[in-house]
């Protein structure tokens, strides 16, 4: 089995012992990944294998791909924050309430089995500078689940679902400590994770363009939102996938045009208006309205353009400067009171998406994607 040789660096033992060690190593990686990936469950069914119905020649840029913003934050509760406070103190940061950072309710394995195929993941070095772990801004999400561990969760899932493909957006969190860590060390470790023998097998090795679904089945497309500017140019050349430099990604941009392949003039059209610039004192309804309007304006562009461009829309938002703050959950779902009688962005999007039957909407990233319960079903039925 291929994964055996990827997990055991040198196979000098008899095949039975080697296979047992490989299985043990995989089990340990999946166990360590649990706080981020969730407890691994093999599941089949319509949403776990929805790409089966699409022909191999389908262009990825023509597909509608549901995704999750800050996917690793599902387990970030008050209990998690308290349990990790000793590590956070080593980082010398003060972390606000968990509601400021939590953007999901279900783990990555459930997201996969419920149809999600694009994942926004934020990483940085741990306080000892020894391994890459997951953060959302200053919030440490786990001390045990490393990037490598979680990648093996995705690899195992793809082995179990070879008809599917996954998009992983990796972004480096630079605000995880009072004193900046060594960016070169962080970049090198991420490079190593993405060019290991396992990664070379599971990541689509095409660079700076998206191909067909057939080429990507059983594999991952890297959506790289970090630079390797502290490493030699040869390192950048060796990484596959699409590169979206943070220097070109307009902060809080409602309409970002980012060229990811200059030779072929390939552009990504991106909406990432994550904090509506509403007037001071605006209520939750106003913030939800502004975020929803930016989201559907961008999705509308995707439905009207028939080019081979990539459209990437972020339906997520927050406004922590409001008093009381509009946390990600409030923007996505409303606050459950008479002050947001029609819910949040997700409830409004459900109605909008039902009107887009037969159209290309591109990649759309959701907060609390599982609500309303028919949101992803509706998205996949467009």
C-alpha positions in Angstrom: 0.0 0.0 0.0 1.4 3.4 -1.0 0.6 5.1 2.3 2.8 2.6 4.1 5.9 3.8 2.4 4.9 7.4 3.0 4.6 6.9 6.7 7.6 4.7 7.3 10.7 6.4 5.9 12.8 3.3 5.5 11.1 -0.1 5.0 13.7 -2.6 6.3 11.3 -4.8 8.3 9.2 -7.7 7.1 6.1 -6.5 5.2 3.7 -7.6 8.0 5.6 -5.6 10.7 6.0 -2.6 8.3 2.3 -2.6 7.6 1.5 -2.7 11.3 3.8 0.2 12.0 2.3 2.2 9.1 -1.2 1.6 10.4 -0.1 2.6 13.9 1.6 5.8 12.6 -1.6 6.8 10.7 -3.8 6.0 13.7 -1.6 8.3 15.8 -1.7 11.1 13.3 -5.5 10.9 13.0 -5.8 10.8 16.8 -3.5 13.8 17.3 -5.5 15.7 14.6 -8.8 15.1 16.4 -9.1 18.6 18.0 -9.1 20.1 14.5 -10.1 17.4 12.1 -12.5 15.6 14.3 -12.8 11.8 15.0 -12.3 10.1 11.7 -15.4 8.4 10.3 -15.7 6.7 6.9 -19.0 7.7 5.4 -20.4 7.2 2.0 -23.5 8.7 0.5 -24.8 11.5 -1.8 -23.1 14.5 -0.2 -19.9 12.6 0.7 -19.4 11.7 -3.0 -21.4 14.4 -4.8 -18.6 14.9 -7.4 -19.3 11.4 -8.8 -22.1 12.8 -10.9 -19.8 15.2 -12.8 -17.8 14.1 -15.9 -14.0 14.0 -15.7 -13.7 16.8 -18.4 -15.6 19.3 -16.2 -13.3 22.4 -15.6 -12.8 23.2 -12.0 -13.4 26.9 -12.6 -16.9 26.0 -13.9 -17.9 24.1 -10.8 -19.8 25.3 -7.7 -17.6 24.5 -4.7 -18.9 25.0 -1.1 -16.3 26.0 1.4 -15.8 27.0 5.0 -14.1 30.2 6.3 -11.8 29.6 9.3 -12.7 25.9 9.2 -10.5 24.9 12.1 -12.3 27.1 14.7 -15.2 24.7 15.3 -13.9 23.5 18.6 -12.8 26.9 20.0 -15.0 27.3 23.1 -14.5 28.8 26.5 -13.4 25.4 27.7 -10.8 25.2 24.9 -9.6 28.7 25.6 -9.1 27.9 29.3 -7.4 24.6 28.6 -4.9 26.3 26.3 -4.3 29.4 28.4 -0.9 28.2 29.6 0.3 28.0 26.0 -1.3 31.3 25.1 0.5 32.9 28.0 3.8 31.6 26.5 2.7 33.5 23.3 2.4 36.6 25.5 -0.9 37.7 24.0 -4.3 38.6 25.4 -7.1 36.7 23.6 -10.6 38.1 23.5 -13.7 35.9 24.1 -14.0 32.7 22.0 -17.1 34.0 20.2 -14.9 36.5 18.4 -13.0 33.7 16.7 -15.4 30.8 16.3 -16.8 30.5 12.8 -17.9 26.9 12.6 -19.7 24.3 14.7 -18.7 21.0 13.1 -15.3 19.4 12.6 -13.5 19.0 9.3 -14.5 15.4 8.9 -18.2 16.3 9.1 -17.6 19.2 6.7 -16.2 16.7 4.2 -19.0 14.2 4.6 -21.6 17.0 4.3 -20.3 18.2 1.0 -17.7 20.9 1.8 -14.7 20.8 -0.5 -12.8 24.1 0.1 -11.2 24.8 3.5 -9.7 28.1 4.9 -7.0 27.1 7.3 -4.7 29.4 9.3 -1.4 28.3 10.8 1.7 29.5 12.6 4.5 28.1 14.7 3.9 26.9 18.2 5.5 28.9 21.0 8.6 26.6 20.9 9.1 27.2 17.1 9.1 23.5 16.6 5.8 22.6 14.8 3.1 24.2 12.7 -0.3 24.4 14.5 -3.6 26.1 13.9 -4.7 29.6 14.9 -7.3 32.2 14.2 -5.5 35.5 14.6 -4.2 35.3 18.3 -6.4 32.4 19.2 -4.5 29.1 19.5 -6.9 26.3 18.4 -5.0 23.2 19.5 -1.6 22.3 20.9 -1.6 18.8 19.6 -3.0 18.9 16.1 -0.3 19.9 13.7 -0.6 20.8 10.0 1.0 17.4 9.1 -1.5 15.5 11.3 -4.5 17.3 9.7 -3.1 16.7 6.2 -3.1 13.0 6.9 -6.8 13.3 7.8 -7.5 14.7 4.3 -5.3 12.1 2.7 -7.2 9.2 4.4 -10.5 10.8 3.4 -9.5 11.0 -0.2 -8.4 7.4 -0.1 -11.9 6.6 1.0 -13.5 8.9 -1.5 -11.4 8.8 -4.7 -14.2 10.6 -6.8 -13.7 13.8 -4.9 -11.3 16.7 -4.9 -10.4 19.2 -2.2 -9.2 22.8 -2.1 -7.0 23.8 0.8 -6.4 27.5 1.4 -3.4 28.0 3.8 -2.8 31.4 5.3 0.0 32.2 7.8 -1.2 34.0 10.9 1.3 36.7 11.8 -0.4 38.0 15.0 0.0 35.0 17.2 2.6 36.4 19.5 3.8 39.7 20.9 7.2 39.1 19.4 7.3 37.8 15.8 8.6 34.3 15.3 11.2 33.5 12.7 9.3 33.8 9.4 12.0 31.8 7.6 11.5 28.9 10.0 7.7 29.0 9.5 8.0 29.1 5.7 10.5 26.3 5.6 8.3 24.0 7.8 5.3 24.7 5.6 7.3 24.1 2.5 8.4 20.7 3.9 4.8 19.8 4.8 3.7 20.5 1.3 6.5 18.8 -0.5 6.8 15.6 1.5 6.4 12.3 -0.3 2.8 12.0 0.9 2.0 15.6 -0.2 3.5 15.0 -3.6 1.2 12.0 -4.0 -2.0 13.8 -2.8 -1.5 17.4 -4.0 -2.2 18.2 -7.7 1.2 19.1 -9.0 0.0 21.5 -11.7 1.2 25.1 -11.0 -0.6 28.4 -11.4 -3.7 27.0 -13.1 -6.8 24.8 -12.5 -7.5 21.9 -14.8 -10.3 19.4 -15.0 -12.1 17.4 -12.3 -10.7 14.2 -13.7 -7.1 15.4 -13.2 -7.9 16.4 -9.6 -10.0 13.5 -8.4 -8.5 12.0 -5.2 -6.2 15.0 -4.8 -5.9 18.4 -3.2 -5.4 21.7 -4.9 -3.3 24.1 -2.9 -4.6 27.7 -2.6 -1.5 29.3 -1.2 -2.1 32.6 0.8 1.4 32.9 2.1 4.8 33.9 0.6 8.2 32.2 0.7 10.1 35.5 0.6 12.6 34.4 3.2 13.6 31.3 1.2 15.4 31.0 -2.1 13.3 31.3 -5.3 13.8 27.6 -6.0 11.5 26.9 -3.1 8.6 28.9 -4.5 9.2 27.3 -7.9 8.8 23.8 -6.3 5.4 24.4 -4.8 2.3 23.4 -6.8 -1.1 25.1 -6.9 -2.2 28.7 -7.0 -0.4 31.5 -5.2 -2.4 34.4 -3.8 0.2 36.7 -2.2 -0.9 38.5 0.9 0.6 41.7 -0.5 -1.9 41.5 -3.4 -4.9 40.4 -1.4 -6.6 43.7 -0.6 -7.6 43.7 3.1 -11.4 43.8 3.5 -11.8 44.0 -0.2 -15.3 43.7 -1.8 -13.9 43.3 -5.3 -10.3 41.9 -5.6 -8.8 41.1 -8.9 -5.7 39.0 -8.4 -3.7 37.6 -11.3 -2.3 34.2 -10.4 -0.8 33.3 -13.8 0.7 36.2 -15.7 1.8 34.1 -18.7 -1.8 32.9 -19.4 -3.5 36.0 -18.0 -5.5 34.0 -15.5 -7.2 36.1 -12.8 -9.1 35.3 -9.7 -12.0 37.5 -8.8 -12.4 37.6 -5.0 -14.8 39.1 -2.5 -13.5 39.2 1.1 -15.4 42.0 2.6 -15.2 40.5 6.1 -16.0 43.6 8.1 -18.7 45.8 6.7 -17.7 49.4 7.0 -21.1 50.5 8.3 -21.6 53.8 10.2 -20.7 53.8 13.8 -23.5 52.4 15.9 -25.1 50.4 13.1 -27.2 47.5 14.4 -26.8 43.8 13.5 -29.4 44.0 10.8 -27.5 46.8 9.0 -24.2 44.8 9.2 -25.8 41.7 7.9 -27.4 43.6 5.1 -24.0 45.2 4.0 -22.3 41.8 4.1 -25.1 40.1 2.2 -25.1 42.8 -0.5 -21.4 42.5 -1.1 -21.7 38.7 -1.3 -24.5 38.5 -3.8 -23.0 41.3 -5.9 -19.9 39.1 -6.3 -21.8 35.9 -6.9 -23.8 37.7 -9.5 -20.6 38.5 -11.4 -19.8 34.8 -11.4 -23.2 33.9 -12.8 -23.0 36.5 -15.6 -19.4 35.8 -16.8 -18.8 32.8 -19.0 -15.0 33.0 -19.0 -12.6 30.5 -17.5 -11.8 32.8 -14.6 -11.9 31.8 -11.0 -14.5 33.3 -8.7 -14.0 33.0 -5.0 -16.6 34.6 -2.7 -16.5 34.8 1.1 -19.9 34.9 2.7 -18.3 35.3 6.2 -18.2 38.5 8.2 -17.9 40.1 11.6 -17.9 43.5 13.2 -16.2 43.4 16.5 -16.1 47.2 16.7 -19.8 47.4 17.3 -21.2 47.5 20.8 -22.3 44.9 21.5 -20.0 43.2 18.9 -21.4 41.4 15.9 -19.6 38.1 16.1 -19.2 35.8 13.1 -22.2 33.7 14.2 -24.4 36.8 14.4 -23.5 37.9 10.9 -24.0 34.4 9.5 -27.2 33.5 11.4 -28.5 36.5 13.2 -28.7 36.8 17.0 -31.8 34.7 17.5 -33.9 37.6 18.7 -36.5 40.0 17.3 -33.6 42.3 16.4 -32.7 40.0 13.5 -36.1 38.5 12.6 -34.9 37.2 9.2 -31.7 35.6 10.4 -28.3 36.3 9.0 -26.4 36.1 5.7 -26.9 32.4 5.5 -30.7 32.6 5.6 -30.8 35.3 3.0 -28.3 33.4 0.8 -30.5 30.3 0.9 -33.3 32.2 -0.9 -30.9 33.8 -3.3 -29.2 30.5 -4.2 -32.5 28.9 -5.0 -32.8 31.4 -7.9 -29.4 30.6 -9.4 -30.4 27.2 -10.8 -28.0 26.2 -13.7 -25.5 29.0 -13.1 -21.9 29.0 -12.1 -21.3 30.7 -8.7 -17.8 29.5 -8.1 -16.2 28.8 -4.7 -18.2 30.2 -1.8 -16.9 30.2 1.8 -19.5 30.0 4.6 -19.5 30.6 8.3 -21.6 28.0 10.2 -22.3 26.3 6.9 -24.7 23.7 8.5 -27.4 26.3 9.1 -30.0 26.5 7.7 -29.9 22.8 7.3 -30.7 22.9 3.6 -28.1 25.6 2.7 -25.5 23.2 1.3 -28.1 21.0 -0.3 -29.4 24.0 -2.2 -25.9 25.1 -3.1 -25.1 21.7 -4.6 -28.4 21.6 -6.5 -27.7 24.8 -8.4 
